[in-house]
Amino acid sequence: MSDANTNNAMPEPERRGFPFITALAALATLFVFLGLMILAYRSPNYLDDTKTEPKADPAAKLDEVKARNEAALKGVGAKMSIDEAHGKLSSGLKGSNDKLPFPIPEPTTTKDDKGKKP
């Protein structure tokens, strides 16, 4: 009978030494990568278009926004105020045969508006 421990089908591969070329290529790639990373870290950012502008005072900016909002609400710079426009549209929409599903509110007057218009 034949011995079960012997493998006659495949011969044993030759033993090779340490893969010097592969190790050197890996080390060279590592050092090239590190060198490029250092170069990229130290180079200036050429794609940055932001220019340093002086920062505005947040309180002054808030006051400016509030003033613009108040002007918009009061109709400054507009051809007519909100109340006038609402009245004009309401009178134009309601005809003799029209029935609106909601009541048309009267324009409200505040303390500031009483002295301005008769």
C-alpha positions as CSV (number, residue, x, y, z in Angstrom):
1,M,0.0,0.0,0.0
2,S,1.0,3.6,-0.4
3,D,1.9,6.0,2.4
4,A,-1.0,8.4,3.3
5,N,1.5,11.1,4.5
6,T,3.2,11.6,1.1
7,N,1.8,13.9,-1.5
8,N,3.0,12.8,-4.9
9,A,0.7,15.0,-6.9
10,M,2.2,18.4,-6.1
11,P,5.9,19.0,-5.6
12,E,6.9,21.3,-2.8
13,P,7.4,24.9,-3.9
14,E,10.8,26.5,-3.7
15,R,11.5,28.6,-0.7
16,R,12.1,32.2,-1.5
17,G,13.8,34.8,0.5
18,F,12.5,38.1,1.9
19,P,10.7,40.3,-0.7
20,F,13.1,43.2,-0.7
21,I,11.8,44.9,-3.8
22,T,8.2,44.9,-2.5
23,A,9.2,46.2,0.9
24,L,11.3,49.0,-0.7
25,A,8.5,50.0,-3.0
26,A,6.1,50.2,-0.1
27,L,8.5,52.3,2.0
28,A,9.2,54.6,-1.0
29,T,5.4,55.0,-1.5
30,L,5.0,55.9,2.2
31,F,7.7,58.5,2.2
32,V,6.4,60.1,-1.1
33,F,2.9,60.2,0.4
34,L,4.2,61.9,3.6
35,G,6.3,64.4,1.6
36,L,3.3,65.4,-0.5
37,M,1.1,65.7,2.6
38,I,3.7,68.1,4.2
39,L,3.9,70.1,1.0
40,A,0.2,70.4,0.8
41,Y,-0.1,71.4,4.5
42,R,2.5,74.2,4.2
43,S,1.4,75.6,0.8
44,P,-1.1,78.6,0.8
45,N,-4.7,78.0,-0.2
46,Y,-4.9,79.4,-3.8
47,L,-8.6,78.6,-4.1
48,D,-9.8,80.7,-1.2
49,D,-11.5,83.8,-2.6
50,T,-12.7,85.2,0.7
51,K,-11.2,88.6,1.6
52,T,-11.1,89.7,5.1
53,E,-13.7,92.4,5.7
54,P,-14.2,94.2,8.9
55,K,-16.9,92.6,11.0
56,A,-19.9,94.8,11.6
57,D,-21.1,95.4,15.2
58,P,-23.9,93.0,15.8
59,A,-25.9,95.6,17.7
60,A,-25.6,98.1,14.9
61,K,-26.6,95.5,12.4
62,L,-29.7,94.5,14.5
63,D,-30.7,98.1,14.7
64,E,-30.4,98.5,10.9
65,V,-32.5,95.4,10.3
66,K,-35.2,96.7,12.7
67,A,-35.2,100.1,11.0
68,R,-35.7,98.5,7.6
69,N,-38.4,96.2,8.9
70,E,-40.3,99.2,10.5
71,A,-39.9,101.2,7.2
72,A,-41.3,98.3,5.2
73,L,-44.3,97.9,7.6
74,K,-45.1,101.6,7.5
75,G,-44.9,101.8,3.8
76,V,-41.9,104.1,3.5
77,G,-40.6,103.9,0.0
78,A,-43.7,102.3,-1.3
79,K,-46.3,104.0,-3.5
80,M,-49.0,103.5,-0.9
81,S,-49.3,102.2,2.7
82,I,-50.6,98.7,3.5
83,D,-53.9,100.1,4.8
84,E,-54.5,102.1,1.6
85,A,-53.7,99.2,-0.6
86,H,-56.0,96.9,1.4
87,G,-58.8,99.4,1.2
88,K,-58.3,99.9,-2.5
89,L,-58.3,96.1,-3.2
90,S,-61.3,95.5,-0.9
91,S,-63.4,98.1,-2.7
92,G,-62.3,96.8,-6.1
93,L,-63.1,93.2,-5.3
94,K,-66.5,93.6,-3.8
95,G,-69.1,94.2,-6.5
96,S,-72.9,94.3,-6.3
97,N,-73.3,90.6,-6.9
98,D,-70.2,89.4,-5.1
99,K,-70.5,87.8,-1.7
100,L,-67.2,87.3,0.1
101,P,-67.0,84.3,2.4
102,F,-65.2,86.4,5.0
103,P,-65.8,89.9,6.4
104,I,-63.5,92.7,5.3
105,P,-61.8,94.2,8.3
106,E,-61.7,97.9,8.6
107,P,-58.2,99.5,8.6
108,T,-56.8,99.8,12.1
109,T,-55.3,103.0,13.3
110,T,-52.7,103.2,16.0
111,K,-51.7,106.0,18.3
112,D,-49.0,107.2,15.8
113,D,-51.4,107.2,12.8
114,K,-54.1,109.4,14.5
115,G,-52.1,112.6,14.3
116,K,-50.7,112.0,10.8
117,K,-53.8,111.8,8.6
118,P,-57.2,113.6,9.0
